[in-house]
Amino acid sequence: MDVPLWLALLIVGWLGVKLARPPLWLVAVLLLGGFLIAGSFLGPAVGTAIK
């Protein structure tokens, strides 16, 4: 069964928020920070570090 990556991330993120109950500001900071880093000059460095 092939599941798209975006769907798997959405499900894992939803379960994480429901089970761990982090504050909403922390979720927003992590999402915004990840988006900004991916678009900056640090994006390729982070991409290679994750791989």
C-alpha positions in Angstrom: 0.0 0.0 0.0 1.5 3.3 -1.1 0.6 6.3 1.2 1.6 9.8 0.1 4.2 11.4 2.3 2.0 14.5 3.0 -0.8 12.2 4.2 1.5 10.2 6.5 3.0 13.5 7.9 -0.5 14.9 8.4 -1.7 11.8 10.3 1.5 11.6 12.5 1.3 15.3 13.3 -2.4 15.1 14.2 -1.8 12.2 16.5 1.2 13.9 18.1 -0.9 17.0 18.8 -3.8 15.0 20.2 -1.6 12.6 22.3 1.1 15.0 23.6 -1.0 18.1 23.8 1.8 20.7 23.1 0.9 24.4 23.3 -0.4 25.8 20.0 2.3 28.5 20.0 5.0 25.8 20.0 3.3 24.0 17.1 3.1 27.3 15.2 6.7 28.2 15.9 8.0 24.8 14.7 6.0 25.0 11.5 6.9 28.5 10.7 10.6 28.0 11.6 10.8 24.9 9.4 9.2 26.7 6.6 11.5 29.7 6.9 14.7 27.5 7.2 13.7 25.5 4.2 13.5 28.6 2.1 16.7 30.2 3.3 20.4 29.4 2.5 20.4 26.9 5.4 17.9 24.7 3.5 20.4 22.6 1.6 22.6 22.2 4.7 19.7 21.0 6.8 18.6 18.7 3.9 22.0 17.0 3.7 22.2 16.7 7.5 18.8 15.0 7.6 19.7 12.6 4.8 
